[in-house]
Amino acid sequence: MSKKSNIKITVLFVLSVSLIVAAMTTYLLTLYYRHVCFYILGGFCDSMIENNPDSQQAVLEVLKTQDFYMTGENILSNKFDNHVISDFGYYPSNLGITGTTALWIAVLVFFAGGILFLFSFWYWHRKSDARVQALTGYLEKINTGVQGLVFESSDDQFSKLQDEIYKTVTELYQTKEQALTARNNFAENLSNIAHQLKTPITSISLTVQMAKEHLGNARTAEIERQINRLMHLEEALLLLSRIDAGTLVFDRKPTDVFTILSLASDNLYELFMQKGVLIDVPEMGEMDINVDLNWTMEAVMNLMKNCMEATGIGTAVHCSYEKNPLYVQIRIWDEGEGFAKEDFPHLFERFYRGENAKNTGIGIGLSLSKAIIEMQNGIIRAFNFPNGGACFEVRFYLS
């Protein structure tokens, strides 16, 4: 609202209140005037009758000839029984303006003031609501990604709020651009490092193949194992760079949960056999989730491998899944000792390896699983069962 609008509303409020006060004052003054007239006339008649008792009938006849309208009101009549005109049925309501007339005048003025007051309040509310709606619409458009929105500023009680919103939005845009630039630079650097690793790894691998006949299989096996770790790291870094740059594309389709778990366990079958750990994937009915089969299977495999590494020979890694109206929940747990308390805040951080972790892996599998799951409208958390065993709980939301 502009200054002119504020002035108009203020004038309307003052005028409406003035009319209401004037109506009440008019009615009260009318009542007071009638009582004063009654006192004066009563005193005059008392004096006349007191000085001339025979004039009582004459006074009565004179009063009856006046154009007074008998309304039947009996306002404060008990207080005026000493006046002679009270004996003849005359009261303050019979003098001057009648009570009905004064009441109607006061009511009309009061309603006029009330209507004017309601109109001014409605006008003020409409203007305020329009400003709030404009600011709300601006924020909604900003949240949907529309940039460069500016609307005309006005001098009212919302001006300071509007200025602060503009400042906040501008700062948020600048922060977002800086964050995007930093993320893209990080992703680019990560990708460059991964590509730089590929050349020496390939060269070392070829050298090991050629040196097998001289060094023997025992010594080259350890070298090959370290080369495989480096190759896995290189692939993970490339994948992380794609995730950070937002270039990882998912082919999301309705996919049965049992199919995902079965394929993941099949791919890990030999690894589980070498470890002496069983994997239990029960059939619990058809439940579809809208995900990319290959990438989701990759995330599940990382969770299964983590559970396998945390349990001992002759134990098992278990899976279960269920569905409700909001999400499909998948649980993968082991029969080991569970996560250490100090590991919980860092489980899904990149390159973090727990205090009790064995000398395997590079500490990147859980962070990849978390990224893949969250990019497909899911969440993941980890906890320990009361009786032992670590559990990963994944929820894919249906909407």
Wavefront OBJ file of the C-alpha trace (Angstrom):
o trace
v 0.000 0.000 0.000
v 1.211 3.503 -0.831
v 1.189 6.583 1.392
v -2.052 7.774 -0.223
v -3.749 4.479 0.586
v -2.549 4.669 4.187
v -3.910 8.216 4.495
v -7.273 7.153 3.063
v -7.569 4.241 5.472
v -6.614 6.446 8.422
v -9.229 9.050 7.447
v -11.903 6.349 7.081
v -11.072 4.898 10.479
v -11.171 8.325 12.164
v -14.436 9.249 10.437
v -16.120 5.963 11.335
v -15.082 6.206 14.977
v -16.222 9.847 15.045
v -19.676 8.892 13.736
v -20.039 6.123 16.310
v -19.018 8.467 19.137
v -21.328 11.197 17.788
v -24.282 8.776 17.708
v -23.744 7.712 21.305
v -23.208 11.302 22.431
v -26.363 12.469 20.644
v -28.508 9.859 22.292
v -27.086 10.524 25.771
v -27.466 14.304 25.390
v -31.069 13.811 24.249
v -31.851 11.826 27.390
v -30.174 14.464 29.510
v -32.102 17.262 27.776
v -35.428 15.550 28.409
v -34.679 15.155 32.103
v -33.634 18.792 32.412
v -36.857 19.902 30.725
v -38.848 17.682 33.020
v -37.208 19.196 36.084
v -37.798 22.746 34.906
v -41.409 22.181 33.936
v -42.092 20.175 37.070
v -40.663 22.895 39.255
v -42.658 25.557 37.465
v -45.939 23.677 37.858
v -45.206 22.935 41.531
v -44.659 26.626 42.186
v -47.881 27.601 40.466
v -50.008 25.062 42.315
v -48.310 25.851 45.606
v -49.127 29.566 45.239
v -52.544 28.921 43.790
v -53.990 25.503 44.714
v -57.072 26.197 42.609
v -54.913 26.343 39.479
v -54.183 22.625 39.453
v -56.981 21.885 36.981
v -55.912 24.773 34.790
v -52.315 23.561 34.712
v -53.495 20.107 33.737
v -55.554 21.493 30.882
v -52.585 23.568 29.668
v -50.316 20.533 29.655
v -52.843 18.511 27.748
v -53.062 21.132 25.051
v -49.302 20.769 24.303
v -48.247 18.627 21.411
v -46.677 15.956 23.583
v -46.763 12.376 22.473
v -47.353 9.832 25.215
v -45.021 6.910 24.471
v -45.724 4.953 27.641
v -42.066 4.991 28.638
v -41.467 5.084 32.329
v -37.803 6.179 32.542
v -36.803 7.036 36.082
v -40.459 7.759 36.941
v -39.976 6.740 40.566
v -37.588 9.654 41.073
v -40.117 12.283 40.035
v -43.161 11.346 42.131
v -42.880 14.673 44.022
v -43.690 16.655 40.851
v -47.302 17.321 40.194
v -47.001 16.541 36.494
v -46.042 13.012 37.465
v -49.540 12.702 38.958
v -50.921 13.367 35.524
v -48.802 10.698 33.765
v -46.061 12.951 32.274
v -42.412 11.872 32.347
v -39.098 12.969 30.757
v -39.788 10.800 27.718
v -42.840 12.958 26.956
v -40.848 16.158 26.592
v -38.883 17.497 23.639
v -37.712 14.862 21.181
v -39.384 11.527 21.813
v -37.281 8.577 22.940
v -38.128 6.638 19.776
v -37.013 9.474 17.510
v -33.760 10.009 19.402
v -33.121 6.261 19.412
v -33.650 5.963 15.658
v -31.373 8.895 14.949
v -28.662 7.420 17.174
v -29.083 3.959 15.627
v -28.820 5.319 12.075
v -25.708 7.329 12.867
v -24.233 4.351 14.749
v -24.865 2.002 11.824
v -23.404 4.517 9.401
v -20.260 4.703 11.502
v -20.180 0.918 11.861
v -20.522 0.355 8.123
v -17.815 2.906 7.437
v -15.587 1.232 10.022
v -16.138 -2.233 8.500
v -15.487 -0.880 5.016
v -12.220 0.742 6.078
v -11.169 -2.468 7.849
v -12.060 -4.550 4.784
v -10.170 -2.174 2.494
v -7.097 -2.302 4.745
v -7.275 -6.110 4.978
v -7.636 -6.470 1.211
v -4.607 -4.283 0.568
v -2.520 -6.118 3.176
v -3.611 -9.495 1.836
v -2.694 -8.434 -1.694
v 0.806 -7.472 -0.547
v 1.251 -10.740 1.347
v 0.067 -12.712 -1.683
v 2.488 -10.813 -3.921
v 5.439 -11.544 -1.640
v 4.368 -15.177 -1.246
v 4.040 -15.596 -5.003
v 7.480 -14.099 -5.458
v 9.021 -16.604 -3.046
v 7.146 -19.501 -4.674
v 8.521 -18.550 -8.084
v 12.007 -18.217 -6.648
v 11.708 -21.705 -5.140
v 10.747 -23.137 -8.540
v 13.939 -21.754 -10.060
v 12.619 -18.608 -11.762
v 15.275 -15.910 -11.563
v 15.344 -12.170 -12.050
v 11.883 -11.516 -10.643
v 11.348 -7.909 -9.579
v 8.084 -6.145 -8.845
v 7.368 -2.535 -8.085
v 8.276 -1.451 -4.596
v 5.821 0.535 -2.510
v 6.113 2.565 0.665
v 4.088 0.720 3.322
v 4.476 -1.498 6.392
v 5.700 -4.349 4.161
v 8.492 -2.345 2.534
v 11.165 -3.402 5.015
v 10.096 -7.047 4.733
v 10.245 -6.825 0.943
v 13.728 -5.313 1.053
v 14.967 -8.046 3.400
v 13.480 -10.734 1.129
v 15.292 -9.252 -1.871
v 18.569 -9.167 0.066
v 18.160 -12.755 1.256
v 17.253 -14.060 -2.199
v 20.217 -12.249 -3.751
v 22.600 -13.691 -1.172
v 21.155 -17.167 -1.666
v 21.647 -16.905 -5.445
v 25.239 -15.861 -4.953
v 25.848 -18.669 -2.453
v 24.236 -21.191 -4.772
v 26.362 -20.092 -7.715
v 29.515 -20.273 -5.624
v 28.569 -23.738 -4.356
v 27.830 -24.971 -7.875
v 31.135 -23.600 -9.120
v 33.023 -25.249 -6.259
v 31.217 -28.551 -6.797
v 31.893 -28.554 -10.527
v 35.549 -27.724 -9.919
v 35.804 -30.525 -7.373
v 34.109 -32.994 -9.723
v 36.392 -31.950 -12.568
v 39.499 -32.336 -10.408
v 38.298 -35.711 -9.171
v 37.727 -36.875 -12.729
v 41.168 -35.667 -13.790
v 42.808 -37.549 -10.924
v 40.926 -40.717 -11.825
v 41.998 -40.468 -15.454
v 45.586 -39.779 -14.431
v 45.541 -42.938 -12.321
v 44.405 -45.085 -15.213
v 47.644 -44.782 -17.206
v 50.111 -45.878 -14.481
v 47.755 -48.625 -13.325
v 47.560 -50.048 -16.830
v 51.335 -49.813 -17.208
v 51.952 -51.553 -13.864
v 49.469 -54.270 -14.724
v 51.234 -55.046 -17.993
v 54.616 -55.054 -16.242
v 53.327 -57.532 -13.658
v 52.046 -59.828 -16.381
v 55.483 -59.809 -17.991
v 57.297 -60.309 -14.653
v 55.262 -63.301 -13.505
v 57.714 -65.793 -14.982
v 60.594 -64.220 -13.088
v 58.968 -63.284 -9.754
v 56.612 -66.216 -9.395
v 52.869 -66.261 -8.699
v 53.208 -65.770 -4.944
v 54.856 -62.378 -5.219
v 52.834 -61.168 -8.185
v 49.501 -62.087 -6.532
v 49.924 -59.342 -3.920
v 50.882 -56.852 -6.600
v 47.802 -57.803 -8.635
v 45.620 -57.422 -5.562
v 46.906 -53.878 -4.989
v 46.460 -53.094 -8.685
v 42.841 -54.279 -8.462
v 42.309 -51.957 -5.503
v 43.740 -49.059 -7.481
v 41.507 -49.895 -10.435
v 38.491 -50.020 -8.124
v 39.499 -46.662 -6.664
v 39.832 -45.177 -10.132
v 36.340 -46.386 -11.092
v 34.904 -45.087 -7.822
v 36.486 -41.672 -8.317
v 35.028 -41.423 -11.815
v 31.619 -42.354 -10.464
v 31.902 -39.799 -7.661
v 32.857 -37.099 -10.131
v 29.738 -37.874 -12.186
v 27.565 -37.741 -9.074
v 29.043 -34.427 -7.937
v 28.689 -32.899 -11.394
v 25.083 -34.104 -11.661
v 25.767 -36.027 -14.876
v 24.879 -39.493 -13.567
v 21.716 -40.509 -15.425
v 19.279 -43.039 -13.987
v 16.933 -45.096 -16.139
v 14.194 -45.377 -13.535
v 11.511 -47.996 -14.145
v 9.177 -50.057 -11.924
v 11.415 -52.874 -10.656
v 10.641 -55.734 -8.299
v 12.589 -55.608 -5.025
v 13.147 -59.379 -4.969
v 14.733 -59.156 -8.430
v 17.191 -56.489 -7.230
v 18.195 -58.457 -4.133
v 18.483 -61.743 -6.054
v 20.701 -60.275 -8.781
v 22.892 -58.556 -6.203
v 23.354 -61.777 -4.226
v 24.077 -63.779 -7.403
v 26.857 -61.363 -8.349
v 28.389 -61.761 -4.897
v 27.912 -65.529 -4.664
v 31.568 -66.502 -5.227
v 32.800 -63.815 -2.832
v 30.413 -65.041 -0.134
v 31.483 -68.654 -0.726
v 35.146 -67.721 -0.318
v 34.316 -65.943 2.924
v 32.190 -68.861 4.178
v 29.136 -66.658 4.686
v 25.608 -67.448 3.538
v 23.185 -64.887 2.133
v 19.449 -65.178 2.746
v 17.062 -63.490 0.306
v 13.487 -64.652 1.040
v 10.578 -64.316 -1.368
v 8.135 -61.898 0.312
v 5.790 -61.046 -2.536
v 5.987 -58.685 -5.475
v 6.833 -55.091 -4.573
v 7.834 -52.574 -7.225
v 9.975 -49.487 -6.758
v 10.734 -46.865 -9.400
v 14.530 -47.129 -9.692
v 17.386 -47.847 -12.076
v 17.986 -51.611 -11.821
v 21.752 -51.630 -12.416
v 22.665 -48.690 -10.179
v 20.321 -49.799 -7.379
v 21.793 -53.299 -7.575
v 25.250 -51.727 -7.259
v 24.168 -49.882 -4.095
v 22.663 -53.061 -2.594
v 25.822 -55.040 -3.389
v 27.913 -52.534 -1.449
v 25.626 -52.950 1.576
v 25.767 -56.762 1.332
v 29.574 -56.730 1.063
v 29.836 -54.463 4.096
v 27.715 -56.893 6.125
v 29.731 -59.863 4.831
v 33.009 -58.273 5.914
v 31.624 -57.586 9.397
v 30.564 -61.163 10.148
v 32.419 -64.435 10.602
v 32.626 -67.808 8.899
v 29.485 -69.918 9.181
v 27.186 -66.946 9.707
v 24.750 -65.355 7.281
v 23.698 -62.004 5.827
v 19.915 -61.586 5.865
v 17.532 -59.527 3.729
v 13.891 -58.549 4.162
v 11.504 -56.076 2.587
v 8.008 -54.743 3.165
v 5.637 -52.130 1.796
v 3.218 -49.551 3.219
v 1.274 -46.684 1.590
v 4.294 -44.341 1.870
v 7.382 -46.355 0.998
v 9.017 -49.726 0.356
v 11.498 -50.672 3.047
v 14.506 -52.960 2.549
v 16.647 -54.263 5.402
v 20.052 -55.942 5.099
v 21.753 -57.118 8.288
v 24.500 -59.437 9.542
v 25.203 -61.577 12.595
v 28.352 -59.744 13.648
v 29.104 -57.475 16.582
v 27.510 -54.396 15.032
v 28.829 -50.914 14.382
v 31.071 -49.197 16.888
v 29.399 -46.251 18.577
v 32.032 -43.802 17.341
v 31.510 -44.938 13.734
v 27.830 -43.971 13.437
v 28.332 -40.252 12.613
v 30.809 -41.115 9.834
v 29.507 -44.350 8.301
v 28.438 -42.772 5.006
v 31.330 -40.355 4.668
v 33.692 -40.804 1.740
v 36.915 -42.703 2.426
v 35.927 -43.316 6.039
v 36.926 -46.692 7.400
v 35.834 -47.741 10.869
v 38.134 -48.431 13.758
v 37.505 -52.181 13.533
v 37.529 -52.353 9.733
v 39.684 -55.023 8.189
v 42.321 -54.128 5.650
v 39.876 -54.309 2.759
v 38.139 -51.724 0.674
v 38.815 -48.036 0.350
v 35.927 -46.676 2.411
v 33.843 -45.436 -0.493
v 31.149 -48.103 -0.984
v 28.672 -46.840 1.632
v 28.925 -43.233 0.452
v 28.216 -44.379 -3.131
v 25.234 -46.434 -1.972
v 23.867 -43.460 -0.058
v 24.242 -41.151 -3.066
v 22.601 -43.636 -5.463
v 19.688 -44.264 -3.096
v 19.041 -40.598 -2.288
v 19.123 -39.621 -5.965
v 16.205 -42.025 -6.515
v 13.866 -40.603 -3.852
v 15.151 -42.833 -1.077
v 16.896 -42.637 2.280
v 19.255 -44.953 4.151
v 20.185 -45.345 7.787
v 22.237 -47.765 9.862
v 21.696 -49.138 13.358
v 22.505 -52.097 15.609
v 20.040 -54.705 16.784
v 19.739 -55.058 20.578
v 21.002 -58.637 20.452
v 23.887 -57.887 18.082
v 24.232 -57.429 14.369
v 24.464 -54.346 12.164
v 21.545 -53.412 9.926
v 21.117 -51.136 6.913
v 17.582 -49.855 6.395
v 16.655 -48.403 2.997
v 13.357 -46.709 2.192
v 12.219 -45.838 -1.328
v 9.261 -43.454 -1.220
v 6.400 -44.186 -3.604
v 5.464 -40.616 -4.530
l 1 2 3 4 5 6 7 8 9 10 11 12 13 14 15 16 17 18 19 20 21 22 23 24 25 26 27 28 29 30 31 32 33 34 35 36 37 38 39 40 41 42 43 44 45 46 47 48 49 50 51 52 53 54 55 56 57 58 59 60 61 62 63 64 65 66 67 68 69 70 71 72 73 74 75 76 77 78 79 80 81 82 83 84 85 86 87 88 89 90 91 92 93 94 95 96 97 98 99 100 101 102 103 104 105 106 107 108 109 110 111 112 113 114 115 116 117 118 119 120 121 122 123 124 125 126 127 128 129 130 131 132 133 134 135 136 137 138 139 140 141 142 143 144 145 146 147 148 149 150 151 152 153 154 155 156 157 158 159 160 161 162 163 164 165 166 167 168 169 170 171 172 173 174 175 176 177 178 179 180 181 182 183 184 185 186 187 188 189 190 191 192 193 194 195 196 197 198 199 200 201 202 203 204 205 206 207 208 209 210 211 212 213 214 215 216 217 218 219 220 221 222 223 224 225 226 227 228 229 230 231 232 233 234 235 236 237 238 239 240 241 242 243 244 245 246 247 248 249 250 251 252 253 254 255 256 257 258 259 260 261 262 263 264 265 266 267 268 269 270 271 272 273 274 275 276 277 278 279 280 281 282 283 284 285 286 287 288 289 290 291 292 293 294 295 296 297 298 299 300 301 302 303 304 305 306 307 308 309 310 311 312 313 314 315 316 317 318 319 320 321 322 323 324 325 326 327 328 329 330 331 332 333 334 335 336 337 338 339 340 341 342 343 344 345 346 347 348 349 350 351 352 353 354 355 356 357 358 359 360 361 362 363 364 365 366 367 368 369 370 371 372 373 374 375 376 377 378 379 380 381 382 383 384 385 386 387 388 389 390 391 392 393 394 395 396 397 398 399
